[in-house]
Amino acid sequence: MVEVQHCILGIDPGSRLTGYGLIAINGRKASYVASGCINTEDGDLPSRLGMIYQGVTQIIEQYSPSEMAIIEGFMAKKRGLCAETRAGARRCHSRRCYGQSPRF
């Protein structure tokens, strides 16, 4: 049986800083491909969204991922991620890594 390699793009959205990471999956092995940030600190919201769109488009054109995941956005003022959100993210991540389907 031939194992097919594919690339997964993960996006952590933010209106001023959007993170991304890519991994390659070959059979049961995952390997690092690339990661970085799209920095959009200057400008109004519509122009920052345009910068994010351009940045994500360039990443997709460069790496041609076969799958993509986007972390659900949230609004936070002076607080970090709530405990429930962190626990849910860990649970979903561990299920994905160990071949289980995430349940929401």
Buried (B, 14 or more C-beta within 10 A) or exposed (E): EEEEEEBBBBBBBBEEBBBBBBBBBEEEEEEEBBEEEBEBEEEEEEEBEEBBEEBBEEBEEEBEBEEBBEBEEEEEEEEEEEEEEEEBEEBBEEEEEEEEEEEE
